[in-house]
Amino acid sequence: MKRIGFVGTLLTLGVLSGCATHQGGESLEAAREAFQKVKEDPDVLRVAPKDVIRAGESLARADRLSSYWGSGDDVEHYAYLSRRYSEIATQHTALKLNEERRAKLELERARLQLALREARLLNVQEQGRWLEEQIVSLSTGDENRGLVMTLGGVLFDAGKAELKPAASRTILKLVQFLQLNPQRILRIEGYTDSTGERQDNLILSRERAQAVADALIDLGIDPKRIQVEGYGPDFPVADNASSRGRALNRRVEIVFSDEQGQLGAARR
């Protein structure tokens, strides 16, 4: 019932803000745009509902003053208040989401560290042979690039760069393999499908590769042993015309050096 009442309040404020028969200037239009943005954002509605309601109330008052009896200063005042409430709602939401993300990462890091400590209890030689087999079984050979392990899009939510819990097992294998093979270095390459803007995809692909690198570094791997590249939609492994092909193209590839630490040249 509370949710319905809150949504109803927003709808009412939205109707009032659209009833003005006269334009209230740039300040009023900016307030309308800011309010429209926050009231359609589910994260903002969850974290800062009171600020959104205040933004809508101030905007409705500015609209009424603009339409009927208010002075220009009054309109500017309430438009400013509405815009500030929208900004505050956005800021509060960003802070809350960052706190939630940090808490989630801390829990995941603690869990990975515990699992790593438990894994160290295994016989080192047996562990080394087992890991070598695991890494090879998950990888393919490329005559130009060497041993390449592909991590599919299942490790990330759509459009996100945070590693999902499903990545933990693979990350642990990589950490242990690198600990047992200190001469090896690796390059982590991120890729996307062709959906969306190219620049956004380049950024997302590098952020995903960096997320894998950060997880390895958090668990003790020297950053100097890791290179990170983001190639966006370049170098697809399947046709982007199908959903299956796009899923295959959304990936992170781990390129291992040889046993002497020689890593093949990055793609260009």
Helices and strands as residue ranges (DSSP letters): H 2-17, H 25-39, H 42-47, H 49-67, H 72-119, H 124-137, E 139-142, E 146-152, G 153-155, G 165-167, H 168-180, E 186-191, H 198-218, G 223-225, E 226-230, H 243-249, E 251-256
